[in-house]
Amino acid sequence: MLAVVFGLTTTYAGTIKDDTYTVLNDKGAINKIEVHGNVELFVSDASTDQVKVYNKYYSESALVQNKNGVLRITSYKNEKLVVWVSANDLREISAYDNAEVKSFGDISKIEFDVDLHNNASAKLDLNAYSAKVTVNDQAKADLSGSADEFSLSHNFAASVNNYNFSAAHYTENKINFPAESKDDNMTGI
């Protein structure tokens, strides 16, 4: 596994190592992030793309790879792998397993999609023209900020807190919810 990790880091232009973190400077842009496993991801807007991996990255059995604009972060150790990604043109985040995604400051985008699965969670402060949030399984989303166009899809077991989020145009798609009674005036026999 270490050979794979070392091999992947060669795709980065430069690597800065510190006792507390490793900075991976990539040549390409980061448009999408996929997070799997036990990862705590912080995202922020920036003029240049940068990935900062905390813990002792090279001794971890973790994967951080950027390919065709998709940054994949994976760690299945008991201790959370902490990663901070600052990106100029981030458009989408997908999180799986026990991953946690948190915005560091306001995420300001024209279009932004969030897709949460399993027990993943996201706490995001968004300012977008169009935002699409999908919350599956037992995932959790805590949203603040605003969007002109906002689309929310979620299932019955998912948890969505958008009390501090405002949208000019809002659509909601409930997936796998129990059937609701259409006639409240029904009487028992």
Backbone as ProteinMPNN parsed JSONL, in Angstrom:
{"seq_chain_A": "MLAVVFGLTTTYAGTIKDDTYTVLNDKGAINKIEVHGNVELFVSDASTDQVKVYNKYYSESALVQNKNGVLRITSYKNEKLVVWVSANDLREISAYDNAEVKSFGDISKIEFDVDLHNNASAKLDLNAYSAKVTVNDQAKADLSGSADEFSLSHNFAASVNNYNFSAAHYTENKINFPAESKDDNMTGI", "coords_chain_A": {"N_chain_A": [[0.824, -1.197, 0.0], [1.975, 1.236, 0.742], [3.69, 1.677, -1.391], [1.889, 2.244, -3.413], [0.787, 4.634, -2.443], [3.08, 6.298, -2.411], [3.623, 6.267, -5.129], [1.417, 7.608, -6.176], [1.741, 10.175, -5.238], [3.615, 11.255, -6.876], [2.304, 12.453, -8.941], [1.893, 15.002, -8.27], [2.997, 18.379, -8.379], [4.736, 19.479, -6.455], [5.837, 18.607, -3.192], [5.387, 19.341, 0.127], [6.654, 18.701, 3.21], [5.898, 18.504, 6.652], [6.065, 18.213, 10.21], [3.449, 18.028, 11.082], [1.734, 18.158, 8.894], [1.223, 17.485, 5.355], [1.733, 19.046, 2.305], [0.281, 18.87, -0.81], [0.855, 19.917, -3.891], [-0.862, 20.309, -6.771], [-0.719, 19.94, -10.341], [-3.001, 20.084, -11.944], [-6.442, 21.263, -12.116], [-8.938, 21.139, -9.512], [-12.042, 19.906, -9.718], [-13.985, 18.26, -8.718], [-14.622, 16.426, -5.727], [-14.208, 13.305, -4.236], [-14.914, 11.479, -1.414], [-14.055, 8.84, 0.679], [-14.551, 6.555, 3.351], [-13.026, 6.987, 6.578], [-12.706, 10.005, 6.917], [-12.019, 13.413, 7.499], [-12.891, 16.2, 5.934], [-12.023, 19.436, 5.033], [-13.126, 22.189, 3.184], [-12.393, 24.991, 1.11], [-12.709, 28.119, -0.637], [-10.345, 29.345, -3.015], [-7.694, 31.052, -4.799], [-5.856, 29.427, -6.01], [-5.335, 25.875, -6.394], [-4.946, 23.58, -3.732], [-3.875, 20.901, -1.663], [-3.879, 19.874, 1.567], [-2.714, 17.572, 3.771], [-3.238, 16.344, 6.888], [-2.042, 14.659, 9.881], [0.349, 12.004, 9.81], [0.954, 11.644, 6.823], [2.451, 9.997, 5.007], [2.897, 7.713, 6.48], [0.442, 6.715, 6.844], [-2.204, 4.538, 5.803], [-3.496, 5.649, 3.423], [-5.203, 7.174, 0.656], [-4.714, 9.685, -1.646], [-5.556, 11.174, -4.484], [-5.398, 12.845, -7.577], [-7.095, 12.927, -10.516], [-7.863, 13.766, -13.726], [-9.235, 16.088, -12.853], [-10.72, 15.144, -10.724], [-10.541, 14.743, -7.377], [-9.68, 12.194, -5.297], [-10.125, 10.94, -2.11], [-9.282, 8.693, 0.344], [-9.54, 6.77, 3.276], [-9.399, 4.21, 5.629], [-8.71, 3.84, 8.243], [-8.947, 3.698, 11.89], [-8.534, 6.172, 13.148], [-9.416, 9.438, 12.186], [-8.556, 10.686, 8.998], [-7.386, 13.811, 8.308], [-8.028, 16.35, 6.052], [-7.424, 19.254, 4.158], [-8.767, 21.031, 1.594], [-8.243, 23.52, -0.682], [-9.723, 25.221, -3.297], [-10.112, 26.536, -6.601], [-12.054, 26.165, -8.624], [-14.059, 24.342, -7.705], [-16.771, 22.155, -8.069], [-18.322, 20.051, -7.236], [-19.037, 17.721, -4.611], [-18.767, 14.489, -3.342], [-19.562, 12.258, -0.791], [-18.888, 9.38, 1.192], [-19.442, 6.493, 3.323], [-18.147, 7.055, 6.52], [-17.394, 9.668, 6.198], [-16.709, 13.136, 6.813], [-17.602, 16.361, 5.844], [-16.715, 19.705, 5.758], [-17.211, 23.18, 5.384], [-14.765, 25.687, 5.205], [-15.127, 28.694, 5.897], [-17.063, 30.681, 3.586], [-18.466, 29.041, 0.813], [-18.434, 29.99, -2.345], [-20.049, 29.759, -5.299], [-21.058, 29.307, -8.75], [-22.457, 27.046, -9.706], [-23.115, 24.243, -7.665], [-22.813, 21.012, -6.401], [-23.773, 18.564, -4.017], [-23.404, 15.346, -2.771], [-24.365, 12.92, -0.658], [-23.756, 9.856, 1.063], [-24.372, 6.714, 2.801], [-23.212, 6.961, 6.075], [-22.242, 9.5, 5.916], [-21.491, 12.995, 6.489], [-22.22, 16.493, 6.124], [-21.356, 19.833, 6.669], [-22.028, 22.797, 5.586], [-21.449, 26.1, 4.387], [-22.921, 27.788, 2.032], [-22.892, 29.857, -0.879], [-24.463, 30.235, -3.627], [-25.436, 30.296, -7.095], [-26.84, 28.154, -8.211], [-27.65, 25.32, -6.433], [-27.41, 21.907, -5.689], [-28.426, 19.363, -3.647], [-28.084, 16.124, -2.473], [-29.131, 13.683, -0.28], [-28.577, 10.62, 0.976], [-29.344, 7.336, 2.377], [-28.328, 7.085, 5.755], [-27.212, 9.567, 5.917], [-26.173, 12.975, 6.721], [-26.958, 16.413, 6.423], [-26.076, 19.72, 7.003], [-26.915, 22.831, 6.354], [-26.116, 26.199, 5.522], [-26.458, 29.607, 4.415], [-27.117, 30.703, 1.047], [-28.989, 30.338, -2.06], [-29.947, 30.93, -5.421], [-31.306, 29.111, -7.063], [-32.356, 26.111, -5.712], [-32.108, 22.7, -5.139], [-33.23, 19.914, -3.45], [-32.811, 16.589, -2.615], [-33.793, 13.83, -0.764], [-33.854, 10.929, 1.384], [-36.018, 9.01, 3.596], [-34.591, 8.237, 5.953], [-32.494, 9.981, 6.068], [-30.95, 13.017, 7.305], [-31.62, 16.411, 7.262], [-30.726, 19.677, 7.771], [-31.714, 22.663, 6.976], [-32.386, 25.083, 7.966], [-31.051, 27.519, 8.27], [-30.651, 28.265, 5.672], [-31.377, 29.92, 2.682], [-33.45, 30.202, -0.223], [-34.333, 31.381, -3.439], [-35.769, 29.959, -5.35], [-37.047, 26.862, -4.746], [-36.875, 23.36, -4.773], [-37.999, 20.161, -3.777], [-37.334, 16.743, -3.412], [-38.598, 13.906, -2.188], [-37.471, 10.772, -1.308], [-38.363, 7.39, -1.086], [-40.176, 7.734, 1.104], [-42.626, 7.027, 3.641], [-45.981, 6.238, 2.643], [-48.287, 8.883, 2.494], [-51.374, 9.763, 3.997], [-54.059, 10.642, 1.974], [-56.566, 11.464, 2.546], [-57.696, 13.067, 5.136], [-60.074, 12.956, 6.495], [-61.001, 10.444, 6.915], [-62.801, 7.889, 8.536], [-62.749, 5.463, 11.159], [-63.811, 2.017, 11.054]], "CA_chain_A": [[0.0, 0.0, 0.0], [2.837, 2.415, 0.765], [4.197, 1.894, -2.739], [0.827, 2.905, -4.146], [0.701, 6.006, -1.946], [4.233, 7.041, -2.914], [3.458, 6.393, -6.572], [0.4, 8.608, -6.471], [2.188, 11.529, -4.916], [4.445, 11.764, -7.952], [1.473, 13.218, -9.854], [1.834, 16.363, -7.765], [4.149, 19.177, -8.779], [5.654, 19.613, -5.341], [5.35, 18.088, -1.929], [6.003, 19.99, 1.285], [6.4, 17.883, 4.391], [6.051, 19.116, 7.955], [5.749, 17.192, 11.199], [2.015, 17.949, 11.325], [0.951, 18.056, 7.666], [1.897, 17.365, 4.068], [1.048, 19.821, 1.274], [0.41, 18.302, -2.144], [0.507, 20.927, -4.887], [-1.191, 19.597, -7.999], [-0.655, 20.705, -11.585], [-4.334, 20.244, -12.518], [-7.52, 21.851, -11.32], [-9.82, 20.239, -8.769], [-13.433, 20.258, -9.986], [-14.845, 17.382, -7.943], [-13.956, 15.678, -4.661], [-14.869, 12.083, -3.753], [-14.332, 11.111, -0.126], [-14.482, 7.521, 1.133], [-13.949, 6.056, 4.58], [-12.984, 7.762, 7.814], [-11.986, 11.207, 6.52], [-12.592, 14.719, 7.827], [-12.483, 17.075, 4.841], [-12.352, 20.857, 5.089], [-13.011, 22.784, 1.858], [-12.469, 26.444, 1.08], [-12.427, 28.769, -1.913], [-9.002, 29.923, -3.112], [-7.322, 31.387, -6.172], [-5.097, 28.281, -6.522], [-5.718, 24.608, -5.781], [-3.953, 23.017, -2.826], [-4.339, 19.83, -0.789], [-3.057, 19.772, 2.767], [-3.08, 16.361, 4.482], [-2.714, 16.342, 8.246], [-1.564, 13.36, 10.343], [1.598, 11.668, 9.139], [0.371, 11.107, 5.598], [3.218, 8.926, 4.385], [2.83, 6.491, 7.281], [-0.967, 6.312, 6.863], [-2.642, 3.762, 4.645], [-4.499, 6.537, 2.844], [-5.056, 7.458, -0.763], [-5.11, 11.012, -2.108], [-5.192, 11.114, -5.898], [-6.118, 13.746, -8.465], [-7.062, 12.436, -11.886], [-8.855, 14.423, -14.591], [-10.013, 17.054, -12.089], [-11.423, 14.503, -9.615], [-9.668, 14.434, -6.241], [-10.204, 11.079, -4.513], [-9.502, 10.832, -0.786], [-9.777, 7.477, 0.975], [-8.829, 6.253, 4.45], [-10.26, 3.338, 6.417], [-8.156, 3.633, 9.578], [-9.841, 4.128, 12.973], [-8.333, 7.607, 13.349], [-9.804, 10.199, 11.003], [-7.569, 11.385, 8.186], [-7.84, 15.19, 8.181], [-7.554, 16.924, 4.794], [-7.955, 20.578, 3.832], [-8.647, 21.295, 0.166], [-8.645, 24.839, -1.153], [-9.865, 25.06, -4.738], [-10.613, 27.679, -7.348], [-13.218, 25.832, -9.447], [-14.72, 23.15, -7.179], [-18.173, 22.161, -8.46], [-19.085, 18.921, -6.711], [-18.467, 16.882, -3.553], [-19.481, 13.254, -3.017], [-18.979, 11.678, 0.42], [-19.386, 8.045, 1.48], [-19.015, 5.843, 4.562], [-18.22, 7.942, 7.688], [-16.694, 10.913, 5.867], [-17.276, 14.416, 7.252], [-17.203, 17.465, 4.98], [-17.03, 20.986, 6.394], [-16.654, 24.329, 4.683], [-13.946, 26.603, 5.995], [-15.553, 29.941, 5.276], [-18.178, 30.649, 2.644], [-18.187, 28.443, -0.487], [-19.136, 30.831, -3.306], [-19.987, 29.092, -6.601], [-22.211, 29.475, -9.623], [-23.158, 25.767, -9.554], [-22.45, 23.397, -6.682], [-23.566, 19.797, -6.095], [-23.322, 17.774, -2.873], [-24.027, 14.027, -2.818], [-23.952, 12.231, 0.566], [-24.191, 8.455, 1.145], [-24.06, 5.938, 3.999], [-23.273, 7.794, 7.287], [-21.463, 10.717, 5.673], [-22.136, 14.232, 6.923], [-21.678, 17.728, 5.559], [-21.747, 21.097, 7.291], [-21.553, 23.7, 4.551], [-21.947, 27.461, 4.244], [-22.896, 27.971, 0.585], [-23.436, 31.018, -1.552], [-24.426, 29.732, -4.996], [-26.584, 30.571, -7.952], [-27.575, 26.896, -8.272], [-27.117, 24.297, -5.53], [-28.156, 20.651, -5.697], [-27.983, 18.554, -2.517], [-28.715, 14.811, -2.403], [-28.761, 13.044, 0.98], [-29.042, 9.231, 0.916], [-29.069, 6.438, 3.5], [-28.413, 7.785, 7.038], [-26.328, 10.733, 5.82], [-26.672, 14.203, 7.352], [-26.531, 17.675, 5.821], [-26.362, 20.934, 7.775], [-26.628, 23.865, 5.364], [-26.393, 27.611, 5.778], [-26.146, 30.422, 3.253], [-28.226, 30.96, 0.131], [-28.882, 30.006, -3.477], [-31.097, 31.371, -6.196], [-31.973, 27.854, -7.4], [-31.933, 25.082, -4.761], [-32.779, 21.422, -5.298], [-32.909, 18.999, -2.359], [-33.347, 15.228, -2.69], [-33.391, 13.087, 0.428], [-34.716, 9.811, 1.73], [-36.665, 9.062, 4.905], [-33.633, 8.071, 7.048], [-31.503, 11.062, 6.025], [-31.206, 14.182, 8.147], [-31.273, 17.651, 6.573], [-30.999, 20.91, 8.501], [-31.504, 23.82, 6.108], [-33.076, 26.192, 8.632], [-30.281, 28.749, 8.027], [-30.379, 28.341, 4.239], [-32.499, 30.533, 1.963], [-33.422, 30.008, -1.669], [-35.401, 32.062, -4.171], [-36.552, 28.891, -5.986], [-36.733, 25.657, -3.981], [-37.581, 22.12, -5.111], [-37.65, 19.063, -2.867], [-37.705, 15.413, -3.868], [-38.524, 12.938, -1.094], [-37.271, 9.435, -1.851], [-38.68, 6.283, -0.171], [-40.919, 8.152, 2.288], [-43.866, 6.254, 3.802], [-47.135, 6.838, 1.976], [-49.046, 9.805, 3.335], [-52.819, 9.668, 3.806], [-54.569, 11.745, 1.167], [-57.873, 11.846, 3.063], [-57.63, 13.194, 6.59], [-61.412, 12.824, 7.064], [-61.41, 9.021, 6.96], [-63.212, 7.43, 9.862], [-62.562, 4.04, 11.372], [-65.022, 1.182, 10.959]], "C_chain_A": [[0.863, 1.253, 0.0], [3.404, 2.714, -0.608], [3.155, 2.603, -3.587], [0.733, 4.366, -3.734], [1.863, 6.832, -2.473], [4.127, 7.253, -4.414], [2.47, 7.477, -6.939], [0.891, 10.014, -6.21], [3.097, 12.087, -6.002], [3.632, 12.554, -8.966], [1.362, 14.675, -9.407], [3.126, 17.099, -8.095], [5.173, 19.288, -7.669], [5.016, 19.077, -4.088], [6.117, 18.783, -0.818], [5.643, 19.166, 2.501], [6.713, 18.688, 5.65], [5.736, 18.016, 8.95], [4.248, 17.005, 11.377], [1.178, 17.818, 10.064], [1.864, 17.887, 6.452], [1.082, 18.155, 3.057], [1.347, 19.185, -0.072], [-0.063, 19.345, -3.142], [0.33, 20.241, -6.23], [-1.075, 20.51, -9.198], [-2.047, 21.006, -12.127], [-5.33, 20.844, -11.551], [-8.323, 20.764, -10.618], [-11.246, 20.72, -8.99], [-14.399, 19.47, -9.117], [-14.005, 16.684, -6.884], [-14.831, 14.488, -4.301], [-14.151, 11.646, -2.49], [-14.927, 9.789, 0.328], [-13.805, 7.197, 2.457], [-14.055, 7.015, 5.734], [-12.128, 9.009, 7.598], [-12.748, 12.431, 7.006], [-12.024, 15.707, 6.82], [-12.963, 18.498, 5.098], [-12.162, 21.41, 3.678], [-13.138, 24.291, 1.965], [-12.194, 26.935, -0.333], [-11.019, 29.339, -1.866], [-8.713, 30.253, -4.57], [-6.492, 30.281, -6.821], [-5.524, 27.03, -5.763], [-4.587, 24.068, -4.919], [-4.62, 21.958, -1.951], [-3.362, 19.73, 0.367], [-3.572, 18.583, 3.576], [-2.425, 16.389, 5.85], [-2.41, 14.91, 8.654], [-0.187, 13.156, 9.697], [1.227, 10.902, 7.884], [1.146, 9.916, 5.043], [3.252, 7.654, 5.213], [1.39, 5.979, 7.396], [-1.242, 5.411, 5.663], [-3.811, 4.521, 4.021], [-4.188, 6.754, 1.371], [-5.56, 8.867, -1.029], [-4.607, 11.106, -3.537], [-6.036, 12.096, -6.685], [-5.951, 13.234, -9.889], [-8.196, 13.079, -12.66], [-9.773, 15.362, -13.818], [-10.786, 16.478, -10.923], [-10.407, 14.129, -8.543], [-10.344, 13.344, -5.423], [-9.402, 10.969, -3.225], [-10.129, 9.631, -0.097], [-8.906, 7.112, 2.158], [-9.811, 5.432, 5.271], [-9.649, 3.016, 7.774], [-9.151, 4.111, 10.631], [-9.741, 5.627, 13.226], [-8.678, 8.34, 12.061], [-8.59, 10.8, 10.314], [-8.129, 12.781, 7.956], [-7.185, 15.811, 6.95], [-8.221, 18.272, 4.592], [-7.688, 20.822, 2.355], [-9.122, 22.717, -0.1], [-8.634, 24.77, -2.681], [-10.498, 26.292, -5.369], [-11.927, 27.363, -8.061], [-13.877, 24.532, -9.004], [-16.208, 23.243, -7.481], [-19.002, 21.085, -7.786], [-18.301, 18.189, -5.63], [-19.374, 15.677, -3.354], [-18.783, 12.623, -1.824], [-19.682, 10.37, 0.753], [-18.877, 7.581, 2.846], [-19.202, 6.797, 5.739], [-17.548, 9.282, 7.44], [-17.467, 12.123, 6.383], [-16.725, 15.5, 6.344], [-17.649, 18.757, 5.649], [-16.435, 22.114, 5.56], [-15.875, 25.172, 5.677], [-14.165, 27.96, 5.365], [-16.699, 29.676, 4.322], [-17.711, 30.018, 1.329], [-19.057, 29.181, -1.5], [-18.961, 30.251, -4.706], [-21.201, 29.464, -7.445], [-23.072, 28.218, -9.531], [-22.384, 24.902, -8.578], [-23.364, 22.231, -6.33], [-22.93, 19.081, -4.913], [-24.118, 16.474, -2.893], [-23.497, 13.216, -1.634], [-24.558, 10.836, 0.626], [-23.792, 7.858, 2.49], [-24.252, 6.8, 5.242], [-22.474, 9.08, 7.132], [-22.238, 11.934, 6.17], [-21.449, 15.426, 6.28], [-22.239, 18.912, 6.328], [-21.158, 22.19, 6.408], [-22.246, 25.053, 4.616], [-21.795, 27.81, 2.768], [-23.47, 29.313, 0.166], [-23.345, 30.687, -3.032], [-25.617, 30.239, -5.79], [-27.469, 29.329, -7.986], [-26.899, 25.874, -7.369], [-28.032, 23.08, -5.57], [-27.578, 19.778, -4.596], [-28.794, 17.265, -2.498], [-28.199, 14.111, -1.163], [-29.411, 11.662, 1.015], [-28.751, 8.501, 2.223], [-29.282, 7.169, 4.826], [-27.493, 9.01, 7.063], [-27.006, 11.967, 6.413], [-26.11, 15.418, 6.63], [-26.995, 18.823, 6.696], [-25.931, 22.107, 6.896], [-26.952, 25.251, 5.888], [-25.979, 28.385, 4.529], [-27.361, 30.611, 2.376], [-27.905, 30.477, -1.277], [-30.109, 30.569, -4.18], [-31.949, 30.157, -6.553], [-31.452, 26.775, -6.453], [-32.779, 23.833, -4.947], [-32.296, 20.471, -4.213], [-33.603, 17.673, -2.602], [-32.865, 14.485, -1.466], [-34.36, 11.954, 0.688], [-35.201, 9.959, 3.17], [-35.664, 9.027, 6.064], [-32.6, 9.188, 7.112], [-31.925, 12.225, 6.913], [-30.722, 15.437, 7.421], [-31.685, 18.821, 7.447], [-30.675, 22.061, 7.552], [-32.246, 25.045, 6.645], [-32.381, 27.527, 8.347], [-29.893, 28.906, 6.567], [-31.588, 28.943, 3.545], [-32.318, 30.33, 0.461], [-34.595, 30.74, -2.302], [-36.338, 31.04, -4.819], [-36.104, 27.573, -5.379], [-37.546, 24.481, -4.488], [-37.073, 21.021, -4.192], [-38.182, 17.754, -3.436], [-37.495, 14.444, -2.709], [-38.487, 11.539, -1.686], [-37.557, 8.403, -0.762], [-39.315, 6.733, 1.14], [-42.152, 7.267, 2.41], [-45.012, 6.995, 3.125], [-47.89, 7.719, 2.964], [-50.526, 9.656, 2.999], [-53.296, 10.881, 3.025], [-55.918, 12.24, 1.685], [-57.828, 11.87, 4.571], [-58.98, 12.99, 7.266], [-61.884, 11.383, 7.124], [-61.757, 8.659, 8.4], [-63.013, 5.933, 9.965], [-63.873, 3.285, 11.294], [-65.421, 0.696, 12.322]], "O_chain_A": [[0.528, 2.233, -0.666], [3.584, 3.879, -0.962], [3.495, 3.469, -4.394], [0.613, 5.244, -4.589], [1.659, 7.954, -2.936], [4.503, 8.312, -4.917], [2.672, 8.193, -7.92], [0.488, 10.949, -6.901], [3.326, 13.296, -6.038], [4.214, 13.266, -9.785], [0.783, 15.493, -10.122], [4.209, 16.513, -8.091], [6.372, 19.196, -7.929], [3.794, 19.092, -3.943], [7.348, 18.809, -0.822], [4.466, 18.954, 2.791], [7.676, 19.454, 5.692], [5.19, 16.981, 8.567], [3.811, 15.929, 11.785], [0.02, 17.407, 10.143], [3.074, 18.106, 6.508], [-0.13, 17.962, 2.954], [2.506, 18.982, -0.435], [-1.258, 19.624, -3.227], [1.273, 19.658, -6.764], [-1.306, 21.715, -9.094], [-2.262, 22.069, -12.71], [-5.097, 20.923, -10.345], [-8.378, 19.621, -11.07], [-11.629, 21.793, -8.523], [-15.495, 19.939, -8.812], [-12.83, 16.387, -7.103], [-16.035, 14.629, -4.089], [-12.934, 11.463, -2.487], [-16.147, 9.627, 0.363], [-12.635, 7.521, 2.663], [-15.028, 7.758, 5.865], [-10.978, 9.07, 8.033], [-13.976, 12.478, 6.932], [-10.833, 16.017, 6.841], [-14.145, 18.737, 5.345], [-11.147, 21.131, 3.04], [-13.885, 24.809, 2.795], [-11.534, 26.26, -1.124], [-10.549, 29.765, -0.811], [-9.411, 29.784, -5.469], [-6.427, 30.199, -8.047], [-6.011, 27.11, -4.635], [-3.422, 24.091, -5.316], [-5.775, 22.101, -1.551], [-2.164, 19.526, 0.168], [-4.722, 18.578, 4.016], [-1.201, 16.451, 5.959], [-2.517, 14.014, 7.817], [0.359, 14.083, 9.1], [1.189, 9.671, 7.878], [0.539, 8.921, 4.647], [3.608, 6.599, 4.687], [1.153, 4.923, 7.982], [-0.581, 5.519, 4.63], [-4.961, 4.085, 4.086], [-3.065, 6.545, 0.912], [-6.691, 9.206, -0.683], [-3.401, 11.117, -3.786], [-7.249, 12.175, -6.489], [-4.838, 13.119, -10.404], [-9.361, 12.949, -12.286], [-10.969, 15.424, -14.1], [-11.446, 17.22, -10.196], [-9.524, 13.303, -8.772], [-11.448, 13.538, -4.913], [-8.172, 10.914, -3.24], [-11.35, 9.549, 0.036], [-7.679, 7.138, 2.065], [-10.914, 5.887, 5.577], [-10.025, 2.024, 8.398], [-10.089, 4.843, 10.314], [-10.751, 6.281, 13.489], [-8.283, 7.919, 10.974], [-7.704, 11.355, 10.964], [-9.245, 12.918, 7.454], [-5.961, 15.806, 6.811], [-9.421, 18.426, 4.819], [-6.54, 20.822, 1.911], [-10.257, 23.074, 0.214], [-7.66, 24.319, -3.284], [-11.305, 26.988, -4.753], [-12.823, 28.206, -8.099], [-14.221, 23.701, -9.844], [-16.844, 24.258, -7.198], [-20.23, 21.169, -7.754], [-17.081, 18.048, -5.708], [-20.59, 15.815, -3.216], [-17.563, 12.464, -1.827], [-20.9, 10.252, 0.619], [-17.996, 8.201, 3.44], [-20.305, 7.304, 5.942], [-17.17, 9.964, 8.392], [-18.698, 12.14, 6.392], [-15.52, 15.556, 6.099], [-18.803, 18.894, 6.056], [-15.301, 22.02, 5.089], [-16.274, 25.343, 6.829], [-13.476, 28.335, 4.416], [-17.234, 28.569, 4.266], [-16.678, 30.412, 0.788], [-20.277, 29.015, -1.512], [-17.853, 30.248, -5.242], [-22.235, 29.88, -6.923], [-24.279, 28.307, -9.304], [-21.157, 24.826, -8.64], [-24.535, 22.423, -6.004], [-21.706, 18.997, -4.812], [-25.343, 16.486, -3.016], [-22.319, 12.862, -1.603], [-25.725, 10.644, 0.286], [-22.979, 8.425, 3.22], [-25.345, 7.324, 5.455], [-22.074, 9.683, 8.128], [-23.465, 11.915, 6.262], [-20.266, 15.382, 5.941], [-23.436, 18.985, 6.602], [-19.962, 22.479, 6.463], [-23.449, 25.149, 4.861], [-20.693, 28.094, 2.299], [-24.406, 29.83, 0.776], [-22.283, 30.834, -3.638], [-26.665, 30.565, -5.233], [-28.685, 29.418, -7.816], [-25.71, 25.594, -7.524], [-29.255, 23.197, -5.496], [-26.383, 19.481, -4.598], [-30.024, 17.294, -2.505], [-26.991, 13.952, -0.99], [-30.635, 11.542, 1.075], [-28.002, 8.993, 3.067], [-30.317, 7.812, 5.008], [-27.051, 9.431, 8.132], [-28.224, 12.011, 6.585], [-24.934, 15.449, 6.269], [-28.161, 18.891, 7.084], [-24.739, 22.35, 6.712], [-27.933, 25.449, 6.604], [-25.239, 27.874, 3.689], [-28.49, 30.674, 2.861], [-26.753, 30.242, -1.64], [-31.183, 30.667, -3.587], [-33.166, 30.17, -6.37], [-30.245, 26.54, -6.39], [-34.009, 23.893, -4.919], [-31.094, 20.244, -4.07], [-34.821, 17.619, -2.774], [-31.674, 14.498, -1.153], [-35.521, 11.996, 0.279], [-34.841, 10.907, 3.867], [-35.865, 9.718, 7.063], [-31.9, 9.323, 8.116], [-33.103, 12.39, 7.23], [-29.563, 15.519, 7.014], [-32.851, 18.945, 7.821], [-29.509, 22.395, 7.347], [-32.672, 25.918, 5.889], [-33.046, 28.552, 8.2], [-28.923, 29.594, 6.249], [-32.716, 28.518, 3.796], [-31.2, 30.292, -0.054], [-35.708, 30.725, -1.776], [-37.554, 31.231, -4.835], [-34.934, 27.201, -5.477], [-38.766, 24.579, -4.622], [-35.886, 20.953, -3.87], [-39.326, 17.671, -3.883], [-36.363, 14.191, -2.297], [-39.361, 11.162, -2.467], [-37.056, 8.523, 0.356], [-39.017, 6.162, 2.189], [-42.677, 6.801, 1.399], [-45.012, 8.223, 3.046], [-48.101, 7.345, 4.118], [-50.883, 9.447, 1.84], [-52.975, 12.016, 3.375], [-56.366, 13.322, 1.304], [-57.911, 10.827, 5.219], [-59.037, 12.863, 8.489], [-63.065, 11.133, 7.363], [-61.086, 9.074, 9.345], [-63.099, 5.218, 8.967], [-64.94, 3.877, 11.456], [-66.413, -0.02, 12.456]]}, "name": "protein", "num_of_chains": 1, "seq": "MLAVVFGLTTTYAGTIKDDTYTVLNDKGAINKIEVHGNVELFVSDASTDQVKVYNKYYSESALVQNKNGVLRITSYKNEKLVVWVSANDLREISAYDNAEVKSFGDISKIEFDVDLHNNASAKLDLNAYSAKVTVNDQAKADLSGSADEFSLSHNFAASVNNYNFSAAHYTENKINFPAESKDDNMTGI"}
